[in-house]
Amino acid sequence: MVRERKPLLAYRMFEGSIAEGNPGLCVTRQFPEKVRDAFELGETRILWLSHTPGKDHHNPTSIGTLATVISSFIERYKKCTVLIDGLEYLVINNGFQQVLRFVEHINEQVMQSSSTILIPISPNAFSEQELALLERNVETIDHMQVVGRDKDLSTLIDQYR
């Protein structure tokens, strides 16, 4: 989990991992072209969480299918990076308990591989209890620990891998 109000650090870490040659999958609430314009992601697959049908659009209420897509990607590449930007949106569409189960399932997949999952979350969007449940079994990076430092982002990812 990456604690930050806007997901800039998580995207920069994701971008750095892609630059190192790791396969990446980006799941986002932001429009895919906006993400591509802001970050150098090459041919990285971007899934847009949207109720609008289309290629690489994913209905946010189909959280089970999303878990399957992410799990399959992790199984296929073993050492990859997955960014899930829009956890708050998934909660709005599915409820907190279902999203917590989703995060736990994906985390179990990651623990069995050399992969990394980046989930930016805005702490203000969750209650203290919900944050504690989300962060219980994952490493957490607070953007304030990194801001202002010239810390190599790939080293930061490796530290939490």
C-alpha positions in Angstrom: 0.0 0.0 0.0 1.2 3.5 -0.8 -0.4 6.1 1.4 -0.9 9.3 -0.6 -3.7 11.6 -1.4 -2.9 11.6 -5.1 -1.2 8.5 -6.6 2.0 10.1 -7.9 4.5 8.1 -6.0 2.8 4.8 -6.8 2.8 5.7 -10.5 6.5 6.7 -10.4 7.4 3.4 -8.7 5.4 1.6 -11.3 7.0 3.5 -14.1 10.5 2.7 -12.7 9.7 -1.0 -12.5 8.5 -1.0 -16.1 11.7 0.8 -17.2 13.7 -2.0 -15.6 12.0 -4.4 -17.9 9.4 -5.9 -15.5 6.0 -6.7 -17.1 3.3 -4.4 -15.7 -0.4 -4.3 -15.4 -2.1 -1.0 -14.5 -5.7 -1.0 -13.2 -6.9 2.5 -12.9 -9.9 4.8 -12.5 -8.1 7.4 -14.6 -8.6 7.6 -18.3 -5.9 5.4 -19.9 -4.6 8.0 -22.4 -4.2 10.5 -19.5 -2.1 7.9 -17.7 0.0 7.2 -20.8 0.6 10.9 -21.4 1.7 11.4 -17.8 4.0 8.4 -17.4 6.3 6.4 -19.6 4.7 3.0 -19.6 5.4 1.7 -23.1 3.1 -1.0 -24.1 1.9 -1.8 -20.6 -1.7 -3.0 -20.5 -4.0 -0.5 -18.8 -7.4 -1.6 -17.5 -9.8 1.3 -17.0 -12.3 0.8 -14.1 -15.4 2.1 -15.9 -19.1 1.2 -16.4 -18.6 2.2 -20.0 -18.1 -0.9 -22.2 -15.0 -1.0 -24.4 -11.6 -2.7 -25.0 -9.6 -2.9 -21.7 -12.5 -1.3 -19.8 -13.4 -3.3 -16.7 -16.7 -3.0 -14.9 -15.8 -2.0 -11.3 -18.6 -4.2 -9.9 -17.0 -7.3 -11.5 -14.4 -7.6 -8.8 -14.1 -11.4 -9.0 -13.3 -11.2 -12.7 -10.7 -8.4 -11.9 -9.1 -10.7 -9.3 -8.9 -13.4 -11.9 -7.2 -11.1 -14.5 -4.7 -9.9 -12.0 -4.0 -13.4 -10.6 -3.5 -14.8 -14.2 -1.0 -12.0 -14.9 1.0 -12.7 -11.8 1.0 -16.4 -12.5 2.1 -15.8 -16.1 5.0 -13.4 -15.4 6.2 -14.5 -11.8 8.1 -11.2 -11.4 5.9 -8.4 -12.5 4.4 -5.2 -11.0 0.7 -4.5 -10.8 -0.7 -1.1 -9.9 -4.3 -0.9 -8.7 -5.3 2.8 -8.6 -8.9 3.2 -7.6 -9.4 1.1 -4.5 -11.8 3.7 -3.1 -13.9 3.4 -6.3 -14.0 -0.4 -5.9 -15.3 0.1 -2.4 -18.0 2.5 -3.6 -19.1 -0.2 -6.1 -18.7 -3.3 -4.1 -18.5 -2.5 -0.4 -15.5 -2.6 1.9 -15.7 -6.2 3.0 -15.7 -7.5 -0.6 -12.8 -5.2 -1.5 -10.9 -6.4 1.6 -11.3 -10.0 0.4 -10.1 -8.9 -3.0 -6.9 -7.3 -1.6 -6.2 -10.3 0.6 -6.6 -12.7 -2.4 -4.3 -10.6 -4.6 -1.8 -10.3 -1.7 -1.7 -14.2 -1.4 -0.9 -14.4 -5.1 1.9 -11.9 -4.8 3.4 -13.7 -1.7 3.8 -16.8 -3.8 5.8 -15.0 -6.5 8.5 -12.3 -6.9 5.9 -9.8 -8.0 5.0 -6.5 -6.5 1.6 -4.9 -6.1 1.2 -1.2 -5.7 -2.1 0.1 -4.3 -2.2 3.8 -3.7 -4.8 4.7 -1.0 -5.9 8.0 0.4 -6.0 7.6 4.1 -8.8 10.1 4.4 -11.1 7.9 2.3 -11.1 5.1 5.0 -11.9 4.9 8.6 -9.1 4.0 11.0 -10.4 0.5 11.4 -10.7 0.0 7.6 -7.1 1.2 7.2 -5.9 -1.2 9.9 -7.6 -4.1 8.1 -6.3 -3.1 4.7 -2.7 -2.7 5.9 -2.7 -5.7 8.3 -0.8 -8.1 5.9 0.9 -5.8 3.5 3.9 -3.5 3.6 2.9 0.2 3.7 4.9 3.1 2.2 3.9 6.6 3.4 4.7 9.2 0.7 5.9 11.5 3.4 8.8 9.0 4.1 9.9 9.4 0.5 9.1 13.0 -0.4 12.1 15.3 -0.5 14.5 12.4 -0.6 16.4 11.4 -3.6 15.6 7.8 -3.0 16.0 5.4 -5.9 12.4 4.1 -6.5 13.6 0.8 -7.8 15.5 0.2 -4.6 12.3 1.1 -2.7 10.3 -1.5 -4.7 13.0 -4.1 -4.1 12.9 -3.3 -0.4 9.2 -4.3 -0.2 9.3 -7.2 -2.8 
